[in-house]
Amino acid sequence: AWRGLADSFRWDRAVSAVAGDAEIRANVFKSMMLNSLSLISIYAFDFLLQPLVRDQQKWLHRNVGWFYQLLWLFPVVSMSLYLNSSWCTTIARRTYTIQHGHRALAHQTSSTYTGMLTAIATSAYRAVMVFTSVVVSFALGYVPYVGPVVGFLFLCWVDSYYCFEFVWIARGMSLSRRIRYLEERWAYFLAFGLPSAGLCTFGSGLANAALFALIFPAFIIMAMHATPVPVDPYSPVSNTTKSRSTSDHTDTIRHPSPFVPIRLPVFAIVLFINDAIVRVLSVGGQPTGRSRAFSDATENAEEGTMEMNTFSSPSQPTRRFKISSRKQD
């Protein structure tokens, strides 16, 4: 956990990356300017405009806040979040390319029709998962007694996931592998997401979203340079013991404590809801007739391979072909 907290405070890496590359610097600057405008607009409404019209009797004065939010605040924040997503993708791609070379990202570039559909499906699924994660985080906050603490801890994992998502996708990791990777190193990612979640907790919903968008590029760069631990979650102690024999290192599994879980299913609720959403959005919305592994539907949707049920009659006979072997002379 301490390693994750230390990696989340490596602002020197973010500053070095921004100062050392013009493309990263340009996108970070655009992100800072637009998100700063969003924050200024939000706080101008909260601290200046809203107190002035709070006790007014006229209809126009009472509802000027709604007009301000509808005509200015919501469009600015929405555009900021949309453009920030594109800029952060460019920042992550450029940072990863500087670290690993241009060939590391060659397999992700596709200009074909199938590639475009896959990109659209991936973006749509990502939006659904972001929405689901935010809803679950707010819902956990209403649980009596432990709700606020549990909701905050879950938000730490959500922030960590989206900070590391770019590097995991660049490495070709599927959704199930990304989720498993985080859940098996839950202590590290909990600590890594602690600073960003703490900064984006005390304001209003729009202010928290704009503030997270403002600091998101820096945490993406720090995630690119981070090394999550343990390397082998099922033998975390033996990873640090380099002097032991190879046979002892591979055959003996050591854990720091029998009371510490190896994998913590922190995203189980999110994946369950996503499975339901994807099945509802699928054509026909009916089961495929076979048992599926957990989160198979959402993973296929993210990869752009969502199943499309045919509209053929269920009583339609199936033609069988008999293949006979040729007689050898």
C-alpha angles and dihedrals in degrees: 000000000000089000091056092049091049092050091051090058096051093114088151089072092052093048091047092051093048093047094045102052129048096206093052091045093051094050093045090050092051091048092050094049097049096042091046088055089052092051093047090050092049096048092042087059095043098046105025115022101034096052091050095055099033097099099030118127101203117095094232093051093047093051100038088100091060091050091049092051095043099044101034118006101050095044092048094047093044093050090045093054092045095049091040090059091055093046093048090052089053091047092050093046092049093046091049091047092052090052101042108016134250095289091065091072099034094098092058097057112092128159096179125111091252090050091052092051090048091051091050092048091048092050092047092049091047090053090051092050093048090050092047093048092051092047092049091048092053092043092053089055090067094058108114118258100344098040101097093047094046091046091051093049091049090050089055090057092045091053091048092049094055092044091055097035094091095056092044092052090047088056091053097249115161123225094263091050092049093050092045092048091055096042092052090053096038095142093055095047092044089058094042092055094045098090096047093044091048092052093049100049109073102058134066121288095262093043092051091049093049092046092050090049088052095054096033097092092055093051091048090056091047090049090052090058097040126103111208116217147253099044090202109029092191093059105024097156096050090054089072095043102085096162096066123100120268094244093051090047094053101036101041119071114201127185127190091232136357088225094060112088117228095213125026113195096220094154097046093107093047093050091047091054091044091052090054093047094049092048091051091049093047116103108267093007091226129129118264095233097252134082113259131206116253111281095006090127094053093044091053090048092051091050092048095249101111111161116252112207115221122234096225119131114268090226093058108124120241117233115230126208123206114210114200125193119247115247111246118224 
